[in-house]
Amino acid sequence: MSKSRTDAEQQIAELLRTAKKSLHLSVAFLSRLDGTTQHLEVVESSVPFLFQEGATQVQETTLCQAILDKKLPVVIPNLKDFPRAMELPAARMPRIRSYVSVPVTLSDGSLYGTFCAAGFTSDKDLTKRDKSLMDVLASAASVIIEPQVKEEERRTAIEQRLGPVVADGGPVVALQPIVDLATGLRVGSEALSRFPAAWETTPDVVFAEAHSVGRGDELELLALRRAADHLDDVDGYVAMNVSPGTLMTPECARLLSELPLDRILLELSEHDQVDDYDALAATLAPFRAAGMKLAIDDVGAGFSSLRHIVITSPDVLKIDRSLVTGLDTDPVRTTLIRSLVDFATGLQARVVAEGIETAEEAAALRTLGVDYGQGWHFGRPAVPGPRPAHDAELATASGIPLPRQRSEHTGPIDQALSA
């Protein structure tokens, strides 16, 4: 064989060997039919040079298609008894004389291809009873094939969705205000990727799907660049999300090296697995030394990655919205957030609460010592327009005033964190 078989192909081969041996024929194969072409996907043959895996034929000229069209019977002991069969290429090369073919049908009723066996001599012992065995083997083959088919369909659908977005330069990126809970001043914004509403899929799922088809790094980098494009449109810092895996790519390092790092808060999710913390720290070190700050996102969503926090020593902990919602009437959430604030104090890190939707939640968080907040209470994500000429005198759409002019000697994140 020219290529190694997958586990699924090995299982199919076992079924084909059973068919070949039981029917006393020379070859058995699984073919895939795509509407125009027959593809020989797995072949078990006594004469492999005549039947090779990967070979293709025009579908309409095959014995399989003639049988599917009911122009020929499923079981053919002698092709010479059927003039229609003798007109087809298979009757001349490789000079097939006996044949049996049954469809391979998936659970949704769709036709995948055919499960076939053939001989180079006529075989009067080949009867309709042999069709029953082939049907059983074809059904077993469909069970093996279906997961792979579904996976290929999933990958194709993801690629088709992502293609136009990538070609257009990446997702739309909106900014959501991050507010000093003590003063109400906007100190920064989080960049949030937005994908077509028709997808009915959340951004985290889209990025996960992109990674599953090998395009996650590409999509994340496009989102980072789109986020960086907004730096000229707003004051304060911009928080940008990136997975540890993408962060440690050379492409991400090149992109970050081009940006004003004192205005960037890089967010790593608590949920993202880190395989090598030393490598992560080494990647972050030059950027943090140049002024970039680090946040751990989704803190408290599961407490599965406290090591994430301890080892990276972040500048900011972002409390997950699941702890924030309804905390003003929930003593358990209140106690938990107070503990996180104390924990952050020990790390000399500041705390941002996400998902704040009511004034009561904001007031409770302020009382607990949470530094900053974001959520619909302060403003929904929006794509900023070009900066007006006198924007220092303006307020955001949600009524939150922009921060005062920052010092020439400190970055906006340093000002926020030292406030």
C-alpha beads as a LAMMPS data file, in Angstrom:
LAMMPS data file: protein, C-alpha beads

419 atoms
418 bonds

1 atom types
1 bond types

-500.0 500.0 xlo xhi
-500.0 500.0 ylo yhi
-500.0 500.0 zlo zhi

Masses

1 110.0

Atoms # bond

1 1 1 0.000 0.000 0.000
2 1 1 1.248 3.490 -0.793
3 1 1 -0.028 4.977 2.449
4 1 1 -0.582 3.811 5.993
5 1 1 -4.172 3.151 6.902
6 1 1 -6.088 4.877 9.641
7 1 1 -7.738 2.824 12.374
8 1 1 -11.059 3.194 10.567
9 1 1 -9.548 2.039 7.281
10 1 1 -8.029 -0.983 9.010
11 1 1 -11.465 -1.925 10.319
12 1 1 -12.958 -1.514 6.861
13 1 1 -10.176 -3.701 5.455
14 1 1 -11.133 -6.469 7.872
15 1 1 -14.708 -6.333 6.590
16 1 1 -13.478 -6.470 3.005
17 1 1 -11.288 -9.469 3.754
18 1 1 -14.344 -11.196 5.192
19 1 1 -16.307 -10.488 2.000
20 1 1 -13.458 -11.564 -0.262
21 1 1 -12.871 -14.820 1.611
22 1 1 -16.540 -15.717 2.099
23 1 1 -17.482 -15.101 -1.537
24 1 1 -14.265 -16.658 -2.915
25 1 1 -13.636 -13.601 -5.103
26 1 1 -10.404 -11.875 -6.095
27 1 1 -11.006 -8.374 -4.821
28 1 1 -13.237 -6.446 -2.421
29 1 1 -13.321 -2.700 -2.026
30 1 1 -15.102 0.235 -0.470
31 1 1 -15.790 3.094 -2.863
32 1 1 -16.955 6.624 -2.232
33 1 1 -19.267 8.218 -4.773
34 1 1 -19.298 12.009 -4.959
35 1 1 -21.776 12.341 -7.837
36 1 1 -19.209 12.481 -10.628
37 1 1 -16.366 10.211 -9.522
38 1 1 -15.946 6.842 -7.873
39 1 1 -13.034 6.782 -5.406
40 1 1 -11.558 3.447 -4.313
41 1 1 -10.912 4.207 -0.664
42 1 1 -10.006 0.806 0.825
43 1 1 -9.062 -2.194 -1.313
44 1 1 -8.314 -5.825 -0.482
45 1 1 -7.088 -7.538 -3.628
46 1 1 -5.180 -10.605 -4.767
47 1 1 -3.897 -8.480 -7.651
48 1 1 -3.232 -5.050 -6.106
49 1 1 -1.666 -3.656 -9.278
50 1 1 -5.117 -3.798 -10.910
51 1 1 -7.044 -2.323 -7.984
52 1 1 -5.228 0.432 -6.115
53 1 1 -6.418 2.531 -3.201
54 1 1 -6.906 6.112 -4.309
55 1 1 -7.776 5.173 -7.891
56 1 1 -10.735 6.978 -9.435
57 1 1 -13.201 6.290 -12.229
58 1 1 -15.934 8.277 -13.899
59 1 1 -18.923 7.355 -11.768
60 1 1 -21.469 7.004 -14.545
61 1 1 -19.291 4.408 -16.324
62 1 1 -18.951 2.074 -13.313
63 1 1 -20.694 -1.164 -12.559
64 1 1 -21.637 0.267 -9.171
65 1 1 -23.587 3.143 -10.725
66 1 1 -25.351 0.820 -13.176
67 1 1 -26.423 -1.356 -10.245
68 1 1 -27.576 1.677 -8.230
69 1 1 -29.592 2.783 -11.281
70 1 1 -31.127 -0.740 -11.396
71 1 1 -29.806 -1.284 -14.900
72 1 1 -27.969 -4.325 -13.560
73 1 1 -28.711 -6.726 -10.684
74 1 1 -26.921 -6.463 -7.344
75 1 1 -25.372 -9.926 -7.818
76 1 1 -23.838 -10.762 -11.207
77 1 1 -22.450 -14.315 -11.468
78 1 1 -21.398 -13.748 -15.088
79 1 1 -21.098 -10.350 -16.730
80 1 1 -21.402 -11.981 -20.162
81 1 1 -25.060 -12.645 -19.399
82 1 1 -25.671 -8.880 -19.322
83 1 1 -24.839 -6.924 -22.493
84 1 1 -25.143 -3.648 -20.567
85 1 1 -22.397 -4.804 -18.196
86 1 1 -20.144 -5.883 -21.035
87 1 1 -20.313 -2.365 -22.484
88 1 1 -18.687 -0.869 -19.378
89 1 1 -14.914 -0.349 -18.968
90 1 1 -14.678 -2.850 -16.080
91 1 1 -15.563 -5.672 -18.469
92 1 1 -12.420 -4.947 -20.482
93 1 1 -9.925 -3.687 -17.889
94 1 1 -9.429 -5.288 -15.453
95 1 1 -11.756 -7.774 -17.232
96 1 1 -14.183 -8.398 -14.373
97 1 1 -16.531 -11.351 -14.906
98 1 1 -18.374 -11.710 -11.578
99 1 1 -19.542 -8.887 -9.342
100 1 1 -21.637 -7.970 -6.337
101 1 1 -22.238 -4.433 -5.096
102 1 1 -24.420 -3.025 -2.317
103 1 1 -24.839 0.600 -1.234
104 1 1 -23.251 2.044 1.898
105 1 1 -25.853 4.338 3.425
106 1 1 -25.362 6.673 6.380
107 1 1 -27.810 7.111 9.257
108 1 1 -29.449 10.136 7.632
109 1 1 -30.231 8.088 4.535
110 1 1 -27.546 9.664 2.373
111 1 1 -25.500 7.486 0.035
112 1 1 -21.813 7.332 0.885
113 1 1 -20.709 4.818 -1.719
114 1 1 -20.628 1.084 -2.353
115 1 1 -19.265 -2.072 -0.780
116 1 1 -18.205 -4.376 -3.609
117 1 1 -16.545 -7.665 -4.448
118 1 1 -15.397 -8.869 -7.877
119 1 1 -13.857 -11.855 -9.620
120 1 1 -11.973 -12.329 -12.875
121 1 1 -13.923 -15.456 -13.762
122 1 1 -17.622 -16.168 -13.784
123 1 1 -18.942 -17.711 -10.574
124 1 1 -22.196 -19.681 -10.741
125 1 1 -22.076 -20.085 -6.958
126 1 1 -22.516 -16.334 -6.528
127 1 1 -26.217 -15.971 -5.690
128 1 1 -28.673 -13.531 -4.214
129 1 1 -28.073 -15.087 -0.795
130 1 1 -24.597 -13.525 -0.844
131 1 1 -26.240 -10.126 -0.968
132 1 1 -27.334 -10.605 2.650
133 1 1 -23.733 -10.966 3.802
134 1 1 -22.679 -7.923 1.783
135 1 1 -25.556 -5.898 3.259
136 1 1 -24.439 -6.765 6.785
137 1 1 -20.828 -5.887 6.031
138 1 1 -21.868 -2.639 4.311
139 1 1 -23.928 -1.672 7.376
140 1 1 -20.923 -2.308 9.607
141 1 1 -18.787 -0.215 7.266
142 1 1 -21.235 2.687 7.456
143 1 1 -20.997 2.698 11.271
144 1 1 -17.212 2.948 11.007
145 1 1 -17.309 5.596 8.284
146 1 1 -19.954 7.912 9.695
147 1 1 -17.902 9.634 12.437
148 1 1 -15.222 10.495 9.900
149 1 1 -17.812 11.785 7.445
150 1 1 -19.431 13.946 10.114
151 1 1 -16.034 15.285 11.162
152 1 1 -15.171 16.187 7.579
153 1 1 -18.542 17.896 7.188
154 1 1 -17.921 19.825 10.397
155 1 1 -14.472 20.925 9.275
156 1 1 -15.753 21.931 5.850
157 1 1 -18.576 23.980 7.374
158 1 1 -16.143 25.768 9.694
159 1 1 -13.720 26.479 6.850
160 1 1 -16.532 27.855 4.706
161 1 1 -17.679 30.172 7.499
162 1 1 -14.208 31.367 8.396
163 1 1 -12.974 31.892 4.848
164 1 1 -14.774 35.200 4.140
165 1 1 -14.010 36.537 7.639
166 1 1 -10.291 35.834 7.276
167 1 1 -10.261 37.221 3.741
168 1 1 -11.856 40.410 5.079
169 1 1 -9.055 40.870 7.613
170 1 1 -10.605 39.223 10.654
171 1 1 -13.653 39.647 12.872
172 1 1 -15.295 42.939 13.674
173 1 1 -13.838 44.149 16.985
174 1 1 -15.940 46.231 19.360
175 1 1 -14.769 47.975 22.534
176 1 1 -16.520 47.783 25.907
177 1 1 -15.708 50.401 28.564
178 1 1 -13.740 49.457 31.677
179 1 1 -14.600 51.850 34.493
180 1 1 -13.015 52.892 37.776
181 1 1 -15.763 51.916 40.225
182 1 1 -14.741 54.615 42.708
183 1 1 -14.846 57.542 40.277
184 1 1 -16.921 56.342 37.352
185 1 1 -14.122 57.329 34.971
186 1 1 -13.415 55.168 31.961
187 1 1 -9.837 53.938 32.249
188 1 1 -9.756 51.488 29.373
189 1 1 -11.675 49.198 27.067
190 1 1 -11.810 45.509 26.303
191 1 1 -11.614 44.494 22.652
192 1 1 -14.297 41.903 21.888
193 1 1 -14.544 39.995 18.630
194 1 1 -17.901 39.875 16.921
195 1 1 -18.912 37.387 14.232
196 1 1 -21.988 37.329 11.964
197 1 1 -25.179 37.031 14.002
198 1 1 -26.486 34.441 11.551
199 1 1 -23.883 32.006 12.896
200 1 1 -25.673 32.007 16.276
201 1 1 -22.344 31.100 17.869
202 1 1 -20.467 32.829 20.671
203 1 1 -16.940 34.133 19.964
204 1 1 -15.265 31.623 22.291
205 1 1 -16.875 28.784 20.341
206 1 1 -15.821 30.329 17.019
207 1 1 -12.202 30.557 18.142
208 1 1 -12.310 26.998 19.489
209 1 1 -13.697 25.772 16.176
210 1 1 -11.008 27.673 14.300
211 1 1 -8.318 26.004 16.412
212 1 1 -9.905 22.610 15.740
213 1 1 -9.305 23.044 12.001
214 1 1 -5.848 24.557 12.365
215 1 1 -6.832 28.201 11.811
216 1 1 -7.105 29.379 15.406
217 1 1 -3.756 31.181 15.567
218 1 1 -4.516 32.940 12.296
219 1 1 -7.934 34.110 13.488
220 1 1 -6.637 35.240 16.890
221 1 1 -3.837 37.266 15.300
222 1 1 -6.276 38.974 12.949
223 1 1 -8.476 39.828 15.953
224 1 1 -5.457 41.243 17.824
225 1 1 -4.548 43.394 14.862
226 1 1 -8.126 44.629 14.547
227 1 1 -8.094 45.443 18.264
228 1 1 -4.800 47.305 17.888
229 1 1 -6.333 49.376 15.096
230 1 1 -8.618 50.947 17.734
231 1 1 -5.743 52.281 19.835
232 1 1 -5.856 55.550 17.894
233 1 1 -9.607 55.861 18.436
234 1 1 -9.747 55.800 22.252
235 1 1 -7.846 56.980 25.297
236 1 1 -6.765 54.621 28.052
237 1 1 -5.612 51.080 27.627
238 1 1 -7.099 48.361 25.447
239 1 1 -7.451 44.841 26.845
240 1 1 -6.852 42.178 24.204
241 1 1 -7.579 38.473 24.547
242 1 1 -5.183 35.785 23.367
243 1 1 -4.755 32.098 24.071
244 1 1 -1.406 30.927 25.489
245 1 1 -0.784 28.793 22.423
246 1 1 -1.212 31.698 20.024
247 1 1 0.767 34.008 22.295
248 1 1 3.808 31.763 22.013
249 1 1 3.883 31.791 18.209
250 1 1 6.553 33.865 16.411
251 1 1 3.803 35.666 14.519
252 1 1 2.243 36.934 17.750
253 1 1 5.627 38.072 19.049
254 1 1 6.186 40.065 15.859
255 1 1 2.762 41.678 16.128
256 1 1 3.180 42.671 19.778
257 1 1 6.618 44.127 19.076
258 1 1 4.961 46.603 16.701
259 1 1 2.461 47.922 19.257
260 1 1 2.560 50.560 22.029
261 1 1 2.817 48.031 24.845
262 1 1 2.175 50.540 27.634
263 1 1 -1.392 50.750 26.371
264 1 1 -2.059 47.031 26.172
265 1 1 -3.480 44.725 28.815
266 1 1 -3.101 41.191 27.515
267 1 1 -5.770 38.808 28.826
268 1 1 -5.217 35.069 29.208
269 1 1 -8.231 32.952 30.100
270 1 1 -8.140 30.858 33.255
271 1 1 -9.594 28.014 31.177
272 1 1 -6.791 27.869 28.595
273 1 1 -4.349 25.066 29.236
274 1 1 -0.662 25.936 29.546
275 1 1 1.691 23.075 28.731
276 1 1 4.917 24.890 29.551
277 1 1 4.792 27.747 32.065
278 1 1 8.513 28.430 31.699
279 1 1 8.059 28.977 27.963
280 1 1 5.035 31.183 28.620
281 1 1 6.967 33.299 31.124
282 1 1 9.894 33.603 28.719
283 1 1 7.553 34.755 25.954
284 1 1 5.877 37.346 28.172
285 1 1 9.012 38.691 29.855
286 1 1 10.264 41.135 27.183
287 1 1 6.800 42.509 26.549
288 1 1 6.024 43.003 30.232
289 1 1 9.430 44.658 30.664
290 1 1 8.425 47.045 27.873
291 1 1 5.263 48.075 29.716
292 1 1 2.624 45.545 28.727
293 1 1 0.385 44.380 31.580
294 1 1 -1.028 40.910 32.030
295 1 1 -4.525 39.898 33.128
296 1 1 -5.994 36.487 33.899
297 1 1 -9.545 36.373 32.558
298 1 1 -12.558 34.392 33.819
299 1 1 -11.212 34.087 37.371
300 1 1 -13.626 32.186 39.588
301 1 1 -15.409 30.419 36.755
302 1 1 -14.094 27.102 37.979
303 1 1 -10.955 27.620 40.041
304 1 1 -9.363 24.919 37.912
305 1 1 -6.302 27.003 37.102
306 1 1 -5.195 28.891 40.209
307 1 1 -1.722 27.768 39.188
308 1 1 -2.252 29.936 36.113
309 1 1 -2.477 32.941 38.412
310 1 1 0.216 32.034 40.911
311 1 1 2.889 31.261 38.327
312 1 1 2.226 34.159 35.941
313 1 1 1.882 36.841 38.696
314 1 1 -0.620 38.883 36.682
315 1 1 -1.217 42.598 37.093
316 1 1 -4.992 42.194 36.880
317 1 1 -7.520 39.522 37.874
318 1 1 -10.809 39.641 35.966
319 1 1 -13.685 38.161 37.950
320 1 1 -15.988 36.040 35.822
321 1 1 -19.525 37.287 35.278
322 1 1 -20.928 34.114 36.837
323 1 1 -19.791 35.426 40.251
324 1 1 -20.956 38.976 39.610
325 1 1 -24.558 38.383 38.572
326 1 1 -26.825 38.875 41.582
327 1 1 -23.968 39.222 44.085
328 1 1 -25.750 42.155 45.816
329 1 1 -28.306 39.674 47.190
330 1 1 -26.103 36.589 47.459
331 1 1 -23.873 36.241 50.542
332 1 1 -21.962 33.305 49.042
333 1 1 -20.909 35.303 45.990
334 1 1 -20.105 38.237 48.247
335 1 1 -17.795 36.133 50.396
336 1 1 -16.123 34.605 47.358
337 1 1 -15.426 37.951 45.709
338 1 1 -14.097 39.388 48.979
339 1 1 -11.677 36.437 49.115
340 1 1 -10.587 37.094 45.531
341 1 1 -9.948 40.756 46.338
342 1 1 -7.809 39.738 49.322
343 1 1 -5.991 37.239 47.113
344 1 1 -5.331 39.918 44.496
345 1 1 -4.040 42.278 47.175
346 1 1 -1.490 39.673 48.162
347 1 1 -0.406 39.435 44.536
348 1 1 -0.296 43.238 44.234
349 1 1 -2.797 42.903 41.426
350 1 1 -5.906 44.933 40.669
351 1 1 -9.371 43.452 40.164
352 1 1 -11.818 43.978 37.318
353 1 1 -15.358 42.596 37.586
354 1 1 -17.067 41.566 34.353
355 1 1 -20.742 41.381 33.484
356 1 1 -22.024 44.188 35.721
357 1 1 -25.603 44.877 34.702
358 1 1 -27.125 46.828 37.600
359 1 1 -26.251 49.778 39.813
360 1 1 -26.718 47.517 42.836
361 1 1 -24.075 45.074 41.570
362 1 1 -21.687 47.973 40.907
363 1 1 -22.242 49.398 44.399
364 1 1 -21.699 46.017 46.059
365 1 1 -18.485 45.462 44.131
366 1 1 -17.229 48.905 45.074
367 1 1 -17.931 48.165 48.732
368 1 1 -15.975 44.908 48.457
369 1 1 -12.934 46.752 47.165
370 1 1 -13.118 45.741 43.512
371 1 1 -11.183 48.331 41.528
372 1 1 -12.779 48.326 38.097
373 1 1 -15.847 47.061 36.322
374 1 1 -17.313 46.475 32.914
375 1 1 -20.697 45.353 31.699
376 1 1 -23.909 46.603 30.174
377 1 1 -24.483 48.882 33.167
378 1 1 -21.572 50.991 31.967
379 1 1 -21.837 50.471 28.235
380 1 1 -22.332 47.808 25.614
381 1 1 -19.541 46.857 23.216
382 1 1 -19.421 49.190 20.241
383 1 1 -17.149 49.854 17.311
384 1 1 -15.588 53.289 17.917
385 1 1 -15.479 55.865 15.186
386 1 1 -12.557 58.156 14.401
387 1 1 -11.483 60.307 17.349
388 1 1 -13.167 63.765 17.316
389 1 1 -10.912 66.806 17.346
390 1 1 -11.854 67.822 20.940
391 1 1 -12.631 64.455 22.469
392 1 1 -11.219 65.412 25.886
393 1 1 -14.420 67.336 26.462
394 1 1 -16.698 64.463 25.441
395 1 1 -18.264 61.594 27.312
396 1 1 -18.843 58.071 26.065
397 1 1 -22.221 57.032 24.753
398 1 1 -23.079 55.600 28.175
399 1 1 -22.296 58.885 29.922
400 1 1 -18.951 57.816 31.397
401 1 1 -16.385 60.640 31.028
402 1 1 -13.089 59.866 29.399
403 1 1 -10.019 59.877 31.665
404 1 1 -7.928 62.982 32.215
405 1 1 -4.907 63.521 29.984
406 1 1 -2.250 60.988 30.970
407 1 1 1.284 61.903 32.012
408 1 1 4.023 61.780 29.404
409 1 1 6.070 59.579 31.735
410 1 1 3.588 56.860 32.667
411 1 1 1.411 54.632 30.554
412 1 1 -2.386 54.592 30.880
413 1 1 -2.365 51.174 32.483
414 1 1 0.183 52.287 35.077
415 1 1 -1.988 55.316 35.874
416 1 1 -5.047 53.093 36.262
417 1 1 -3.284 50.520 38.377
418 1 1 -1.672 53.109 40.630
419 1 1 -4.887 55.070 41.143

Bonds

1 1 1 2
2 1 2 3
3 1 3 4
4 1 4 5
5 1 5 6
6 1 6 7
7 1 7 8
8 1 8 9
9 1 9 10
10 1 10 11
11 1 11 12
12 1 12 13
13 1 13 14
14 1 14 15
15 1 15 16
16 1 16 17
17 1 17 18
18 1 18 19
19 1 19 20
20 1 20 21
21 1 21 22
22 1 22 23
23 1 23 24
24 1 24 25
25 1 25 26
26 1 26 27
27 1 27 28
28 1 28 29
29 1 29 30
30 1 30 31
31 1 31 32
32 1 32 33
33 1 33 34
34 1 34 35
35 1 35 36
36 1 36 37
37 1 37 38
38 1 38 39
39 1 39 40
40 1 40 41
41 1 41 42
42 1 42 43
43 1 43 44
44 1 44 45
45 1 45 46
46 1 46 47
47 1 47 48
48 1 48 49
49 1 49 50
50 1 50 51
51 1 51 52
52 1 52 53
53 1 53 54
54 1 54 55
55 1 55 56
56 1 56 57
57 1 57 58
58 1 58 59
59 1 59 60
60 1 60 61
61 1 61 62
62 1 62 63
63 1 63 64
64 1 64 65
65 1 65 66
66 1 66 67
67 1 67 68
68 1 68 69
69 1 69 70
70 1 70 71
71 1 71 72
72 1 72 73
73 1 73 74
74 1 74 75
75 1 75 76
76 1 76 77
77 1 77 78
78 1 78 79
79 1 79 80
80 1 80 81
81 1 81 82
82 1 82 83
83 1 83 84
84 1 84 85
85 1 85 86
86 1 86 87
87 1 87 88
88 1 88 89
89 1 89 90
90 1 90 91
91 1 91 92
92 1 92 93
93 1 93 94
94 1 94 95
95 1 95 96
96 1 96 97
97 1 97 98
98 1 98 99
99 1 99 100
100 1 100 101
101 1 101 102
102 1 102 103
103 1 103 104
104 1 104 105
105 1 105 106
106 1 106 107
107 1 107 108
108 1 108 109
109 1 109 110
110 1 110 111
111 1 111 112
112 1 112 113
113 1 113 114
114 1 114 115
115 1 115 116
116 1 116 117
117 1 117 118
118 1 118 119
119 1 119 120
120 1 120 121
121 1 121 122
122 1 122 123
123 1 123 124
124 1 124 125
125 1 125 126
126 1 126 127
127 1 127 128
128 1 128 129
129 1 129 130
130 1 130 131
131 1 131 132
132 1 132 133
133 1 133 134
134 1 134 135
135 1 135 136
136 1 136 137
137 1 137 138
138 1 138 139
139 1 139 140
140 1 140 141
141 1 141 142
142 1 142 143
143 1 143 144
144 1 144 145
145 1 145 146
146 1 146 147
147 1 147 148
148 1 148 149
149 1 149 150
150 1 150 151
151 1 151 152
152 1 152 153
153 1 153 154
154 1 154 155
155 1 155 156
156 1 156 157
157 1 157 158
158 1 158 159
159 1 159 160
160 1 160 161
161 1 161 162
162 1 162 163
163 1 163 164
164 1 164 165
165 1 165 166
166 1 166 167
167 1 167 168
168 1 168 169
169 1 169 170
170 1 170 171
171 1 171 172
172 1 172 173
173 1 173 174
174 1 174 175
175 1 175 176
176 1 176 177
177 1 177 178
178 1 178 179
179 1 179 180
180 1 180 181
181 1 181 182
182 1 182 183
183 1 183 184
184 1 184 185
185 1 185 186
186 1 186 187
187 1 187 188
188 1 188 189
189 1 189 190
190 1 190 191
191 1 191 192
192 1 192 193
193 1 193 194
194 1 194 195
195 1 195 196
196 1 196 197
197 1 197 198
198 1 198 199
199 1 199 200
200 1 200 201
201 1 201 202
202 1 202 203
203 1 203 204
204 1 204 205
205 1 205 206
206 1 206 207
207 1 207 208
208 1 208 209
209 1 209 210
210 1 210 211
211 1 211 212
212 1 212 213
213 1 213 214
214 1 214 215
215 1 215 216
216 1 216 217
217 1 217 218
218 1 218 219
219 1 219 220
220 1 220 221
221 1 221 222
222 1 222 223
223 1 223 224
224 1 224 225
225 1 225 226
226 1 226 227
227 1 227 228
228 1 228 229
229 1 229 230
230 1 230 231
231 1 231 232
232 1 232 233
233 1 233 234
234 1 234 235
235 1 235 236
236 1 236 237
237 1 237 238
238 1 238 239
239 1 239 240
240 1 240 241
241 1 241 242
242 1 242 243
243 1 243 244
244 1 244 245
245 1 245 246
246 1 246 247
247 1 247 248
248 1 248 249
249 1 249 250
250 1 250 251
251 1 251 252
252 1 252 253
253 1 253 254
254 1 254 255
255 1 255 256
256 1 256 257
257 1 257 258
258 1 258 259
259 1 259 260
260 1 260 261
261 1 261 262
262 1 262 263
263 1 263 264
264 1 264 265
265 1 265 266
266 1 266 267
267 1 267 268
268 1 268 269
269 1 269 270
270 1 270 271
271 1 271 272
272 1 272 273
273 1 273 274
274 1 274 275
275 1 275 276
276 1 276 277
277 1 277 278
278 1 278 279
279 1 279 280
280 1 280 281
281 1 281 282
282 1 282 283
283 1 283 284
284 1 284 285
285 1 285 286
286 1 286 287
287 1 287 288
288 1 288 289
289 1 289 290
290 1 290 291
291 1 291 292
292 1 292 293
293 1 293 294
294 1 294 295
295 1 295 296
296 1 296 297
297 1 297 298
298 1 298 299
299 1 299 300
300 1 300 301
301 1 301 302
302 1 302 303
303 1 303 304
304 1 304 305
305 1 305 306
306 1 306 307
307 1 307 308
308 1 308 309
309 1 309 310
310 1 310 311
311 1 311 312
312 1 312 313
313 1 313 314
314 1 314 315
315 1 315 316
316 1 316 317
317 1 317 318
318 1 318 319
319 1 319 320
320 1 320 321
321 1 321 322
322 1 322 323
323 1 323 324
324 1 324 325
325 1 325 326
326 1 326 327
327 1 327 328
328 1 328 329
329 1 329 330
330 1 330 331
331 1 331 332
332 1 332 333
333 1 333 334
334 1 334 335
335 1 335 336
336 1 336 337
337 1 337 338
338 1 338 339
339 1 339 340
340 1 340 341
341 1 341 342
342 1 342 343
343 1 343 344
344 1 344 345
345 1 345 346
346 1 346 347
347 1 347 348
348 1 348 349
349 1 349 350
350 1 350 351
351 1 351 352
352 1 352 353
353 1 353 354
354 1 354 355
355 1 355 356
356 1 356 357
357 1 357 358
358 1 358 359
359 1 359 360
360 1 360 361
361 1 361 362
362 1 362 363
363 1 363 364
364 1 364 365
365 1 365 366
366 1 366 367
367 1 367 368
368 1 368 369
369 1 369 370
370 1 370 371
371 1 371 372
372 1 372 373
373 1 373 374
374 1 374 375
375 1 375 376
376 1 376 377
377 1 377 378
378 1 378 379
379 1 379 380
380 1 380 381
381 1 381 382
382 1 382 383
383 1 383 384
384 1 384 385
385 1 385 386
386 1 386 387
387 1 387 388
388 1 388 389
389 1 389 390
390 1 390 391
391 1 391 392
392 1 392 393
393 1 393 394
394 1 394 395
395 1 395 396
396 1 396 397
397 1 397 398
398 1 398 399
399 1 399 400
400 1 400 401
401 1 401 402
402 1 402 403
403 1 403 404
404 1 404 405
405 1 405 406
406 1 406 407
407 1 407 408
408 1 408 409
409 1 409 410
410 1 410 411
411 1 411 412
412 1 412 413
413 1 413 414
414 1 414 415
415 1 415 416
416 1 416 417
417 1 417 418
418 1 418 419
